[in-house]
Amino acid sequence: MKKDIHPRWYSNCKVYYNGEVVMTCGATVPELHVDVWSGSHPFFTGKSTFVDSAGRVEKFNRKFAGNYFQSKKK
């Protein structure tokens, strides 16, 4: 391996979810902040939760608001 071309490896990288450390893993950064992890994902927990990242629901509602479908009639 060539020297000085690989990123630094942090074997005790802390993963944060809602401000709490949920796990440690190896990574190229000392800490990770995540929005979803297996402890909060509906597939693993069996509970339904709503995650709206980047305002996608609001964007959808703005796009299809009003008479969007009426103006597209053939």
C-alpha positions in Angstrom: 0.0 0.0 0.0 1.1 3.5 -0.7 1.7 5.7 2.3 -0.2 8.9 3.0 -3.1 8.3 0.5 -5.6 6.6 2.7 -8.0 8.5 5.0 -7.7 8.3 8.7 -9.7 5.4 10.2 -11.7 5.9 13.4 -12.4 2.4 14.9 -14.7 3.9 17.6 -16.9 6.2 15.5 -20.0 7.2 17.5 -23.3 7.2 15.7 -25.8 9.8 17.1 -29.6 9.6 16.7 -31.6 12.5 18.3 -28.6 13.6 20.3 -28.0 10.2 21.8 -25.2 7.7 21.0 -26.9 4.6 19.6 -23.9 2.6 18.5 -20.2 2.7 17.6 -18.6 1.5 14.4 -15.6 2.0 12.3 -15.6 4.9 9.8 -13.5 7.7 8.3 -15.1 10.3 10.5 -15.1 10.5 14.4 -18.9 10.8 14.7 -22.0 10.4 12.5 -25.4 12.1 13.0 -28.2 10.1 11.4 -31.9 10.7 10.8 -33.0 7.0 10.6 -31.3 3.9 12.0 -32.5 0.3 12.6 -33.8 1.2 16.0 -36.2 3.8 14.6 -37.0 2.3 11.2 -40.6 0.9 10.9 -39.4 -2.3 9.2 -37.4 -3.3 12.3 -39.6 -1.8 15.0 -43.0 -2.6 13.6 -44.2 0.9 14.4 -45.3 3.4 11.8 -43.3 6.7 11.9 -43.3 9.6 9.5 -40.0 10.9 8.2 -40.1 14.0 6.0 -36.6 14.9 4.8 -36.1 18.1 2.8 -39.9 19.0 2.8 -40.9 16.5 0.2 -44.5 16.3 1.4 -44.9 20.1 1.2 -43.4 20.1 -2.2 -45.8 17.4 -3.4 -48.8 19.2 -1.9 -47.8 22.5 -3.6 -47.3 20.8 -6.9 -50.7 19.0 -6.9 -52.7 21.7 -5.2 -55.7 23.3 -6.8 -56.9 22.2 -10.2 -53.8 20.3 -11.3 -55.7 17.3 -12.6 -58.6 19.2 -14.1 -56.3 21.1 -16.4 -54.7 17.9 -17.8 -57.9 16.5 -19.3 -57.7 15.2 -22.9 
